[in-house]
């Protein structure tokens, strides 16, 4: 799901200059800030997942000292906690998407309500 969201943001990034076509500066800023509040933690989730996988592999090493194991376990716990916090940030930020889309409807002269219903019924 996060990978798909990041792909959608890639589309946003390729077309970001069209954001300046919006005359409402506050809405432009809100959209851009919201995208950043979703992408940055998503990147962190991916990075932390990779690091967690690496540490889990290191913890399987037979010659690991107890001190090193304890340090890796502590680091692993911290990464897992930070990853959950990053994901929670994404979820909280994504709740603002509906409001932003509603603000764009009059500009687009289109209601996205039907699309929302279709998505919910899938």
Long-range contacts (C-beta under 8 A, 24 or more apart in sequence): 2-42, 2-45, 2-46, 2-90, 5-38, 5-42, 5-90, 6-39, 6-42, 6-43, 9-35, 9-38, 9-39, 22-107, 24-103, 24-107, 27-100, 27-103, 27-104, 30-96, 30-100, 30-103, 31-100, 34-93, 34-96, 34-97, 34-100, 37-89, 37-90, 37-93, 38-90, 38-93, 38-94, 41-86, 41-87, 41-89, 41-90, 41-93, 42-86, 42-90, 44-82, 44-83, 44-86, 45-83, 45-86, 45-87, 45-90, 48-79, 48-80, 48-82, 48-83, 48-86, 49-83, 51-79, 52-76, 52-79, 52-80, 52-83, 55-79
